[in-house]
Amino acid sequence: MKAALLLTLLVAVSDFASVSAICSGGCSYKCPKINFAACPYGKAGDACHCCYVCGKGPGELCNPAAYECGTNMHCAHVYGYWYACKKLE
């Protein structure tokens, strides 16, 4: 049990570190033009929280540090070190 908790914590920290490394330059890039009406799950922030992108839907794998799930969803722990978007209850 303690080993599983430690592994989950290490994965979450490494995910946060990888997102932080990607975004270390701040919002120095141009956001893509997206027709959000065509996004089935609404919009979500990109990994750096600089732009909006189409959000991921229920069951799609996600990174809890990136806030990439669609409207009214969150990135939930599913099993082991896997996370997936899930509707808020």
Secondary structure, DSSP 8 states (H G I E B T S, - for coil): -HHHHHHHHHHHHHHHHHHHHHTTT-S-S------GGG-TT-EEE-TTSSSEEE-B-TT-B--TTT--B-TTEEEEEEETTEEEEEE--
